[in-house]
Amino acid sequence: MRPKALLISLLALILPFVAKAQLISHRGIVKGGYDFWVYMPQDRAPKDTTKLPLVLFLHGKSLSGTNLERVREYGPLEALKFGREIDAMILAPQAQGGWSPSRVKKVLDWTEAHYPVDTNRIYVLGMSMGGYGTIDFVGTYPDKVAAAIAMCGGADIKDVSGLAKVPLWIIHGTSDSAVSWKESQKVVDGIKATGDTSLLRYDLHPEVNHSYLGRVFYMSEPYKWLLKHSLSDSVRTVDRTVEITKKGMAGAYKSMPGRKTLKVKEYKGK
């Protein structure tokens, strides 16, 4: 066989298995849950049983509503469009104004049943209203979560003792006029009251406002930090080596490789 013909034959064999990321919308699928996106970092061969880590992203109030496309306007899904590599599935539901831990769990349970989720590596990430949602979900279901980052948030749940069981990074800015940093401080004080802060990180950034902290979604550090944790760890610890700094936030957008096109599909299950 000639070299050119051999190359074409090889490409015909290889191309069907080349990894292609997908973003899949799910509307009206989970009764009592939310509409949501699922990001798959790659296509999978039919017999591939590898489980993947999952980042649950809870958006802020500005993305609330019934137009699922809005959830792509900021956060991890937008970061993907600009080339940020996130080596995990992303589950991104849309709320209509406030997060219910039980409704979020219904969506997560459905996703676990229909996608190859590594249940030892489920993470939660949210800001503002999503920061509240992160704290409330983790505090309600601490045994489901390997690690979480809550930015510019607080807590609606009364009992925050469950948060002491999970590697948790709380981040806020002192110049936040939308959600006072004191709301995060209340959560921290509640964890301290349990007597165990060994899994807590708390960063209060001087002179950082509400919107500026949103740059964290576009950095590699939050995803790197989350993926360092697993429920299968013999001893639960919190990573303190990864840093999120004001300087890093300043260069967040420039650090992304460049715009990419994601293959968008719609889930049409019964």
MOBELLIN-V726801 format. One record per residue. N is the residue number from 1. RES is the residue in one small letter. PHI is phi in radians with two decimals (* if undefined). PSI is psi in whole degrees, -180 to 180 (* if undefined). D_LAST is the distance of its C-alpha to the last C-alpha in whole Angstrom. Layout:
# MOBELLIN-V726801
((N & RES & PHI & PSI & D_LAST) (N & RES & PHI & PSI & D_LAST))
This chain:
# MOBELLIN-V726801
((1 & m & * & 137 & 48) (2 & r & -1.19 & 151 & 49) (3 & p & -0.95 & -41 & 48) (4 & k & -1.15 & -43 & 46) (5 & a & -1.15 & -37 & 44) (6 & l & -1.12 & -41 & 43) (7 & l & -1.10 & -43 & 42) (8 & i & -1.09 & -41 & 39) (9 & s & -1.13 & -41 & 38) (10 & l & -1.14 & -42 & 38) (11 & l & -1.11 & -37 & 36) (12 & a & -1.08 & -32 & 34) (13 & l & -1.38 & -36 & 33) (14 & i & -1.44 & -43 & 33) (15 & l & -0.98 & -38 & 31) (16 & p & -1.07 & -18 & 27) (17 & f & -1.88 & 5 & 28) (18 & v & -1.18 & 133 & 29) (19 & a & -1.16 & 130 & 27) (20 & k & -2.31 & 125 & 25) (21 & a & -1.23 & 150 & 24) (22 & q & -2.35 & 146 & 20) (23 & l & -2.13 & 120 & 19) (24 & i & -2.10 & 124 & 15) (25 & s & -1.56 & 147 & 14) (26 & h & -2.34 & 113 & 11) (27 & r & -2.12 & 129 & 11) (28 & g & 1.13 & 27 & 10) (29 & i & -1.60 & -43 & 8) (30 & v & -1.82 & 111 & 11) (31 & k & -1.12 & 127 & 12) (32 & g & 1.36 & 9 & 16) (33 & g & -1.91 & -139 & 16) (34 & y & -2.31 & 160 & 16) (35 & d & -1.24 & 152 & 15) (36 & f & -2.79 & 161 & 16) (37 & w & -1.80 & 148 & 17) (38 & v & -2.18 & 123 & 17) (39 & y & -1.73 & 125 & 20) (40 & m & -1.86 & 121 & 21) (41 & p & -1.17 & -13 & 24) (42 & q & -2.87 & 153 & 24) (43 & d & -1.17 & 158 & 22) (44 & r & -2.23 & 142 & 22) (45 & a & -1.14 & 150 & 23) (46 & p & -0.92 & -34 & 21) (47 & k & -1.73 & 9 & 23) (48 & d & -1.32 & 117 & 24) (49 & t & -1.89 & 12 & 23) (50 & t & -1.09 & 131 & 25) (51 & k & -1.52 & 145 & 24) (52 & l & -2.05 & 144 & 24) (53 & p & -1.14 & 158 & 26) (54 & l & -2.34 & 132 & 24) (55 & v & -1.85 & 118 & 25) (56 & l & -1.57 & 114 & 24) (57 & f & -1.78 & 124 & 25) (58 & l & -1.95 & 115 & 26) (59 & h & -1.35 & 172 & 27) (60 & g & -1.55 & 180 & 30) (61 & k & -1.04 & -33 & 30) (62 & s & -1.12 & -21 & 31) (63 & l & -1.75 & 7 & 27) (64 & s & -1.17 & 156 & 26) (65 & g & 2.44 & -155 & 24) (66 & t & -2.11 & 6 & 21) (67 & n & -1.72 & 99 & 21) (68 & l & -1.07 & -25 & 19) (69 & e & -1.06 & -26 & 22) (70 & r & -1.13 & -26 & 25) (71 & v & -1.15 & -13 & 24) (72 & r & -1.59 & 2 & 25) (73 & e & -1.39 & -24 & 28) (74 & y & -2.73 & 165 & 30) (75 & g & 1.71 & -164 & 30) (76 & p & -1.01 & -38 & 28) (77 & l & -1.18 & -35 & 26) (78 & e & -1.27 & -37 & 29) (79 & a & -1.03 & -37 & 31) (80 & l & -1.06 & -39 & 29) (81 & k & -1.09 & -28 & 29) (82 & f & -1.73 & 18 & 33) (83 & g & 1.60 & 4 & 33) (84 & r & -1.17 & 125 & 33) (85 & e & -1.47 & 122 & 32) (86 & i & -2.18 & 109 & 30) (87 & d & -1.50 & 60 & 29) (88 & a & -2.86 & 159 & 26) (89 & m & -1.21 & 152 & 22) (90 & i & -2.18 & 128 & 22) (91 & l & -1.91 & 118 & 20) (92 & a & -2.25 & 91 & 21) (93 & p & -1.36 & 167 & 19) (94 & q & -2.13 & 123 & 20) (95 & a & -1.61 & 164 & 22) (96 & q & -1.83 & 10 & 24) (97 & g & 2.35 & 78 & 27) (98 & g & 1.86 & 144 & 28) (99 & w & -1.81 & 133 & 26) (100 & s & -1.81 & 118 & 25) (101 & p & -0.94 & -39 & 25) (102 & s & -1.20 & -36 & 23) (103 & r & -1.24 & -39 & 20) (104 & v & -1.07 & -42 & 20) (105 & k & -1.12 & -36 & 20) (106 & k & -1.06 & -41 & 17) (107 & v & -1.17 & -42 & 16) (108 & l & -1.12 & -44 & 18) (109 & d & -1.06 & -42 & 17) (110 & w & -1.10 & -42 & 13) (111 & t & -1.12 & -41 & 15) (112 & e & -1.07 & -35 & 17) (113 & a & -1.33 & -22 & 14) (114 & h & -2.03 & -8 & 12) (115 & y & -2.29 & 160 & 16) (116 & p & -1.40 & 68 & 19) (117 & v & -1.52 & 132 & 21) (118 & d & -1.42 & 104 & 24) (119 & t & -1.22 & -9 & 24) (120 & n & -1.49 & -9 & 28) (121 & r & -2.32 & 60 & 28) (122 & i & -1.83 & 128 & 26) (123 & y & -2.16 & 155 & 28) (124 & v & -2.21 & 138 & 28) (125 & l & -2.49 & 126 & 29) (126 & g & -2.77 & 160 & 30) (127 & m & -2.37 & 144 & 33) (128 & s & 1.08 & -120 & 34) (129 & m & -1.00 & -34 & 31) (130 & g & -1.23 & -26 & 29) (131 & g & -1.19 & -43 & 33) (132 & y & -1.06 & -46 & 33) (133 & g & -1.06 & -38 & 29) (134 & t & -1.11 & -50 & 30) (135 & i & -1.05 & -44 & 33) (136 & d & -1.16 & -41 & 31) (137 & f & -1.19 & -47 & 28) (138 & v & -1.12 & -41 & 30) (139 & g & -1.16 & -28 & 33) (140 & t & -1.49 & -36 & 30) (141 & y & -2.24 & 60 & 28) (142 & p & -1.09 & -26 & 31) (143 & d & -1.34 & -7 & 30) (144 & k & -1.61 & -18 & 27) (145 & v & -1.96 & 130 & 29) (146 & a & -1.45 & -32 & 31) (147 & a & -2.99 & 160 & 33) (148 & a & -2.65 & 151 & 32) (149 & i & -2.20 & 123 & 34) (150 & a & -2.06 & 120 & 34) (151 & m & -2.00 & 139 & 36) (152 & c & 0.92 & 37 & 38) (153 & g & -2.07 & -153 & 36) (154 & g & -3.02 & -152 & 37) (155 & a & -2.46 & 139 & 36) (156 & d & -1.75 & -24 & 35) (157 & i & -1.25 & 149 & 34) (158 & k & -1.45 & -38 & 38) (159 & d & -1.76 & 111 & 38) (160 & v & -1.82 & 12 & 38) (161 & s & -1.09 & -29 & 39) (162 & g & -1.11 & -24 & 36) (163 & l & -1.14 & -25 & 36) (164 & a & -1.20 & -13 & 39) (165 & k & -1.57 & -7 & 37) (166 & v & -2.15 & 135 & 36) (167 & p & -1.01 & 114 & 37) (168 & l & -2.30 & 129 & 37) (169 & w & -2.00 & 112 & 38) (170 & i & -1.77 & 128 & 39) (171 & i & -2.27 & 135 & 40) (172 & h & -2.63 & 161 & 42) (173 & g & -1.98 & 144 & 45) (174 & t & -1.26 & -19 & 48) (175 & s & -1.74 & 21 & 48) (176 & d & -1.33 & 113 & 44) (177 & s & -1.67 & -8 & 45) (178 & a & -1.51 & -46 & 41) (179 & v & -2.33 & 114 & 41) (180 & s & -1.07 & 142 & 44) (181 & w & -1.04 & -20 & 44) (182 & k & -1.16 & -22 & 45) (183 & e & -1.19 & -40 & 42) (184 & s & -1.18 & -37 & 41) (185 & q & -1.08 & -36 & 45) (186 & k & -1.07 & -40 & 44) (187 & v & -1.14 & -45 & 41) (188 & v & -1.05 & -44 & 43) (189 & d & -1.10 & -36 & 46) (190 & g & -1.14 & -38 & 43) (191 & i & -1.20 & -41 & 43) (192 & k & -1.04 & -34 & 46) (193 & a & -1.14 & -20 & 47) (194 & t & -1.31 & -18 & 45) (195 & g & 1.56 & 1 & 48) (196 & d & -2.37 & 106 & 46) (197 & t & -2.00 & 22 & 45) (198 & s & -1.15 & -23 & 45) (199 & l & -1.85 & 12 & 41) (200 & l & -1.81 & 134 & 42) (201 & r & -2.10 & 137 & 43) (202 & y & -2.39 & 114 & 44) (203 & d & -2.01 & 119 & 45) (204 & l & -1.92 & 109 & 46) (205 & h & -1.58 & 119 & 47) (206 & p & -1.09 & 138 & 50) (207 & e & 1.02 & 28 & 50) (208 & v & -1.86 & 129 & 46) (209 & n & -1.66 & -176 & 44) (210 & h & -1.09 & -54 & 41) (211 & s & -1.21 & -33 & 39) (212 & y & -1.09 & -35 & 41) (213 & l & -1.18 & -20 & 40) (214 & g & -1.09 & -17 & 36) (215 & r & -1.11 & -21 & 38) (216 & v & -1.02 & -34 & 37) (217 & f & -1.03 & -25 & 34) (218 & y & -1.69 & 1 & 35) (219 & m & -1.59 & 159 & 37) (220 & s & -1.41 & -24 & 37) (221 & e & -1.03 & -45 & 38) (222 & p & -1.09 & -38 & 35) (223 & y & -1.28 & -38 & 33) (224 & k & -1.07 & -43 & 36) (225 & w & -1.14 & -47 & 37) (226 & l & -1.00 & -46 & 33) (227 & l & -1.24 & -6 & 33) (228 & k & -1.37 & -7 & 36) (229 & h & -2.02 & 151 & 35) (230 & s & -2.66 & 146 & 33) (231 & l & -1.17 & -18 & 32) (232 & s & -1.48 & -3 & 34) (233 & d & -1.04 & 135 & 37) (234 & s & -1.09 & -34 & 40) (235 & v & -2.28 & 126 & 41) (236 & r & -1.29 & 122 & 39) (237 & t & -2.32 & 164 & 41) (238 & v & -1.97 & 131 & 41) (239 & d & -1.24 & 133 & 42) (240 & r & -2.13 & 16 & 44) (241 & t & -1.62 & -35 & 45) (242 & v & -1.33 & 132 & 43) (243 & e & -2.07 & 141 & 44) (244 & i & -2.03 & 111 & 43) (245 & t & -2.02 & 164 & 46) (246 & k & -1.11 & -36 & 47) (247 & k & -1.12 & -41 & 48) (248 & g & -1.12 & -39 & 45) (249 & m & -1.11 & -39 & 43) (250 & a & -1.06 & -34 & 45) (251 & g & -1.77 & 15 & 44) (252 & a & -1.05 & -47 & 41) (253 & y & -1.22 & -38 & 40) (254 & k & -1.20 & -22 & 42) (255 & s & -1.36 & -10 & 41) (256 & m & -1.47 & 141 & 38) (257 & p & -1.10 & -38 & 38) (258 & g & 2.55 & 163 & 37) (259 & r & -1.05 & 137 & 34) (260 & k & -2.18 & 157 & 31) (261 & t & -1.82 & 123 & 28) (262 & l & -1.65 & 140 & 25) (263 & k & -1.33 & 112 & 22) (264 & v & -1.76 & 130 & 19) (265 & k & -2.24 & 166 & 16) (266 & e & -2.09 & 132 & 13) (267 & y & -1.31 & 129 & 9) (268 & k & -2.17 & 42 & 7) (269 & g & -1.27 & 168 & 4) (270 & k & -1.28 & * & 0))
